[in-house]
Amino acid sequence: MIGDTGYAAYCAAKSGLLGLTGCVAFEGAPHGVTCNAISPSNVLSDQGLISLRQEIAMGCITVRLETHLARLAEDVPQKRWIQAEEVAAVALPLCRDEARGLTMENVRIAGGSLW
């Protein structure tokens, strides 16, 4: 939702997904279809670690992985990484019939961070 230097492609892709979420939700509403987005902050996952290692290899990150992970956690108001299980805990209830009134939303899981 907020751009940053070096992340133009990511920000453009995220904006596109949020726009698509709104269109699918709007067009699907008369048919009982819901569509929501989940926007997690830094999630400590295997894929996230692969991405960070790639950024280090490309020279985008100039410190050791462990140092970078600690610095990123410090930038989050909760001073921690989001866990994959936290994202799943938000996603699962959205799949239930009881949540059918929730559509065209973007749920941020960011530990208080803007990212």
PAZAPA-4460 file (N, C-alpha, C; in steps of 0.05 Angstrom, whole numbers, plus 32768, in hexadecimal, padded with zeros to 4 digits):
% residues 115
    n_x    n_y    n_z   ca_x   ca_y   ca_z    c_x    c_y    c_z   seq   type   mol
   8010   7FE8   8000   8000   8000   8000   8011   8019   8000     1      M     A
   802A   8016   8007   803D   802C   8008   8055   8025   7FF7     2      I     A
   805D   8036   7FE4   8074   8031   7FD4   808E   8036   7FE2     3      G     A
   80A3   802A   7FD8   80BE   802E   7FE3   80D2   802A   7FCD     4      D     A
   80E9   8037   7FD0   80FE   8036   7FBD   8106   8019   7FB8     5      T     A
   8108   8012   7F9F   8111   7FF7   7F97   80FA   7FE2   7F96     6      G     A
   80E2   7FEA   7F9C   80CC   7FD7   7F9D   80B5   7FDE   7F8A     7      Y     A
   80BC   7FEB   7F74   80A7   7FF4   7F62   8097   7FDD   7F56     8      A     A
   80A5   7FC8   7F4E   8097   7FB1   7F42   8085   7FA4   7F56     9      A     A
   808F   7FA0   7F6F   807E   7F93   7F84   8066   7FA4   7F8A    10      Y     A
   806A   7FBE   7F8D   8053   7FD0   7F93   803F   7FD1   7F7D    11      C     A
   8048   7FD1   7F64   8036   7FD0   7F4D   8026   7FB6   7F4D    12      A     A
   8033   7FA0   7F52   8026   7F86   7F52   8011   7F85   7F68    13      A     A
   8019   7F8E   7F80   8006   7F8E   7F97   7FEE   7FA0   7F91    14      K     A
   7FF2   7FB7   7F85   7FDB   7FC8   7F7D   7FC9   7FBA   7F6A    15      S     A
   7FD5   7FAC   7F57   7FC5   7F9D   7F43   7FB4   7F87   7F50    16      G     A
   7FC0   7F79   7F63   7FB1   7F64   7F72   7F9A   7F70   7F82    17      L     A
   7F9F   7F87   7F8E   7F89   7F93   7F9E   7F73   7F9D   7F8C    18      L     A
   7F7A   7FA7   7F74   7F66   7FAF   7F61   7F56   7F97   7F57    19      G     A
   7F64   7F81   7F51   7F56   7F69   7F49   7F44   7F5E   7F5E    20      L     A
   7F4D   7F5F   7F77   7F3C   7F56   7F8E   7F22   7F65   7F8E    21      T     A
   7F23   7F80   7F8B   7F0B   7F90   7F8B   7EF9   7F89   7F74    22      G     A
   7F04   7F85   7F5C   7EF4   7F7E   7F44   7EE6   7F63   7F48    23      C     A
   7EF5   7F4F   7F50   7EEA   7F35   7F54   7ED4   7F35   7F69    24      V     A
   7ED9   7F44   7F7F   7EC4   7F46   7F94   7EAB   7F53   7F8A    25      A     A
   7EAF   7F69   7F7B   7E98   7F78   7F71   7E88   7F68   7F5D    26      F     A
   7E96   7F5C   7F4A   7E89   7F4D   7F35   7E7D   7F32   7F40    27      E     A
   7E8A   7F27   7F54   7E81   7F0D   7F5F   7E6A   7F10   7F73    28      G     A
   7E67   7F28   7F7E   7E53   7F2B   7F94   7E37   7F22   7F8D    29      A     A
   7E2C   7F28   7F75   7E11   7F1E   7F6F   7E0F   7F00   7F6E    30      P     A
   7E26   7EF2   7F6C   7E27   7ED5   7F69   7E30   7EC7   7F83    31      H     A
   7E32   7ED7   7F99   7E3B   7ECB   7FB2   7E59   7EC7   7FB4    32      G     A
   7E68   7ED2   7FA2   7E85   7ECF   7FA2   7E91   7EE6   7FB2    33      V     A
   7EA3   7EE0   7FC5   7EB2   7EF4   7FD4   7ECF   7EF3   7FCC    34      T     A
   7EDD   7F09   7FCF   7EF9   7F0B   7FC8   7F06   7F1F   7FDB    35      C     A
   7F1A   7F17   7FE9   7F29   7F28   7FFB   7F47   7F24   7FF7    36      N     A
   7F56   7F38   7FFE   7F73   7F36   7FFD   7F7E   7F35   8019    37      A     A
   7F95   7F28   801C   7FA3   7F28   8035   7FBF   7F33   802E    38      I     A
   7FC7   7F48   803C   7FE0   7F55   8038   7FF2   7F53   8051    39      S     A
   8001   7F3D   8052   8013   7F3B   8069   802C   7F4B   8066    40      P     A
   8037   7F53   807C   8051   7F61   807D   8067   7F4B   8079    41      S     A
   807E   7F4F   8084   8093   7F3C   8081   808B   7F22   8090    42      N     A
   8089   7F0D   8080   8081   7EF2   808B   809B   7EE1   808B    43      V     A
   80A1   7ED5   80A1   80B8   7EC4   80A3   80B0   7EA9   8097    44      L     A
   80B8   7EA4   807F   80B1   7E8C   8070   80C8   7E83   8060    45      S     A
   80C7   7E6A   8056   80DC   7E60   8045   80DF   7E72   802C    46      D     A
   80C9   7E79   8020   80CA   7E8A   8008   80D5   7EA6   800E    47      Q     A
   80CE   7EB1   8025   80D9   7ECB   802D   80F7   7ECA   8031    48      G     A
   8101   7EB4   803D   811E   7EB1   8040   812C   7EAE   8026    49      L     A
   8120   7EA0   8013   812B   7E9C   7FF8   812E   7EB8   7FEB    50      I     A
   8119   7EC8   7FED   811A   7EE3   7FE1   8130   7EF4   7FED    51      S     A
   8132   7EF3   8008   8146   7F03   8015   8162   7EFA   800D    52      L     A
   8166   7EE0   800B   8181   7ED6   8002   8187   7EDF   7FE6    53      R     A
   8173   7EE0   7FD5   8177   7EEA   7FB9   817E   7F07   7FB9    54      Q     A
   8171   7F17   7FCB   8178   7F33   7FCC   8194   7F37   7FD6    55      E     A
   819D   7F27   7FE9   81B9   7F28   7FF2   81CC   7F21   7FDC    56      I     A
   81C6   7F0C   7FCD   81D7   7F04   7FB7   81D9   7F19   7FA1    57      A     A
   81C3   7F28   7F9D   81C3   7F3D   7F88   81D0   7F57   7F93    58      M     A
   81D6   7F58   7FAC   81E3   7F70   7FB8   81CF   7F85   7FC1    59      G     A
   81B5   7F7E   7FC0   81A1   7F91   7FCA   81A1   7F94   7FE8    60      C     A
   81AA   7F7F   7FF5   81AD   7F7E   8012   81CA   7F79   8017    61      I     A
   81D6   7F8A   8028   81F3   7F88   802B   81FC   7F7E   8047    62      T     A
   81E9   7F73   8056   81F0   7F67   8070   81E8   7F4A   8070    63      V     A
   81F1   7F3C   8084   81EB   7F1F   8087   81CD   7F1C   808B    64      R     A
   81C3   7F05   8083   81A6   7EFF   8084   819B   7F03   80A0    65      L     A
   81A9   7EF8   80B4   819F   7EFA   80D0   819D   7F18   80D9    66      E     A
   81B1   7F28   80D1   81B0   7F44   80D8   8199   7F52   80CA    67      T     A
   8194   7F4B   80B1   817E   7F58   80A2   8163   7F50   80AF    68      H     A
   8160   7F36   80B6   8147   7F2D   80C2   8142   7F3C   80DC    69      L     A
   8156   7F40   80EC   8153   7F4E   8105   814C   7F6C   8101    70      A     A
   8159   7F78   80ED   8153   7F94   80E7   8136   7F98   80DD    71      R     A
   812D   7F85   80CC   8112   7F87   80C2   80FE   7F84   80D9    72      L     A
   8103   7F72   80EB   80F1   7F6E   8102   80F1   7F87   8113    73      A     A
   8107   7F94   8116   8108   7FAD   8126   80F7   7FC3   811A    74      E     A
   80F3   7FC3   8100   80E3   7FD7   80F3   80C5   7FD4   80F7    75      D     A
   80BD   7FBD   8101   80A1   7FB7   8105   8099   7FBF   8122    76      V     A
   8083   7FCD   8126   807C   7FD5   8141   807B   7FBE   8155    77      P     A
   8073   7FA7   814C   8072   7F90   815E   808E   7F83   8161    78      Q     A
   80A1   7F8C   8153   80BD   7F83   8154   80C0   7F65   814F    79      K     A
   80B2   7F5C   813A   80B3   7F3F   8134   80AA   7F3B   8117    80      R     A
   80AF   7F23   810E   80A6   7F1A   80F3   808A   7F0D   80F6    81      W     A
   807A   7F11   80E1   8060   7F03   80E0   8066   7EE6   80D9    82      I     A
   8057   7ED4   80E6   805A   7EB8   80E1   8045   7EAF   80CC    83      Q     A
   804C   7E9B   80BC   8039   7E91   80A8   801F   7E88   80B4    84      A     A
   8020   7E7C   80CC   8008   7E73   80D9   7FF5   7E8A   80E0    85      E     A
   8000   7EA1   80E4   7FEE   7EB9   80E9   7FDE   7EC0   80D0    86      E     A
   7FEB   7EBE   80B9   7FDE   7EC4   80A0   7FC8   7EAF   809B    87      V     A
   7FCE   7E96   80A0   7FBA   7E81   809D   7FA3   7E84   80AF    88      A     A
   7FA8   7E8D   80C8   7F92   7E91   80DB   7F7F   7EA7   80D2    89      A     A
   7F88   7EBA   80C3   7F77   7ECF   80B8   7F68   7EC5   809F    90      V     A
   7F77   7EB6   808E   7F6B   7EAC   8075   7F55   7E98   8079    91      A     A
   7F58   7E86   808B   7F45   7E70   808E   7F29   7E79   8094    92      L     A
   7F24   7E8B   80A6   7F09   7E94   80AB   7EFC   7EA2   8093    93      P     A
   7F0C   7EAE   8081   7F01   7EBB   8069   7EF5   7EA7   8056    94      L     A
   7EFC   7E8E   8059   7EF1   7E79   8048   7ED6   7E6E   8052    95      C     A
   7ECE   7E76   8069   7EB5   7E6B   8075   7E9D   7E7B   806B    96      R     A
   7E86   7E6D   806A   7E6D   7E7A   8062   7E66   7E91   8074    97      D     A
   7E6E   7E8F   808E   7E68   7EA5   80A1   7E76   7EBF   809A    98      E     A
   7E8A   7EBE   8089   7E98   7ED6   8081   7E90   7EE1   8066    99      A     A
   7E79   7ED8   805C   7E72   7EE0   8040   7E6C   7EFD   803E   100      R     A
   7E67   7F0B   8054   7E62   7F28   8052   7E7C   7F38   8051   101      G     A
   7E92   7F2B   8054   7EAC   7F38   8053   7EB7   7F33   8037   102      L     A
   7EB7   7F48   8027   7EC2   7F46   800C   7ECD   7F61   8003   103      T     A
   7EDF   7F61   7FF0   7EEC   7F79   7FE6   7EFD   7F86   7FFB   104      M     A
   7F08   7F77   800D   7F19   7F81   8023   7F36   7F7A   801F   105      E     A
   7F47   7F89   802B   7F64   7F83   802C   7F6B   7F81   8049   106      N     A
   7F71   7F69   8052   7F78   7F65   806E   7F96   7F67   8071   107      V     A
   7FA0   7F7A   8080   7FBD   7F7D   8084   7FC5   7F6E   809E   108      R     A
   7FDA   7F5F   809C   7FE5   7F51   80B2   8002   7F5A   80B4   109      I     A
   8006   7F70   80C3   8020   7F7D   80C1   802D   7F84   80DC   110      A     A
   8022   7F7B   80F2   802E   7F80   810C   8030   7F9E   8112   111      G     A
   801E   7FAD   8107   801E   7FCA   810C   802E   7FDA   80F8   112      G     A
   803B   7FCC   80E5   804C   7FD9   80D1   803C   7FE4   80BA   113      S     A
   8046   7FF7   80AC   803A   8001   8093   803E   7FEE   807C   114      L     A
   8051   7FDC   807E   8058   7FC9   8069   8049   7FB0   806D   115      W     A
***
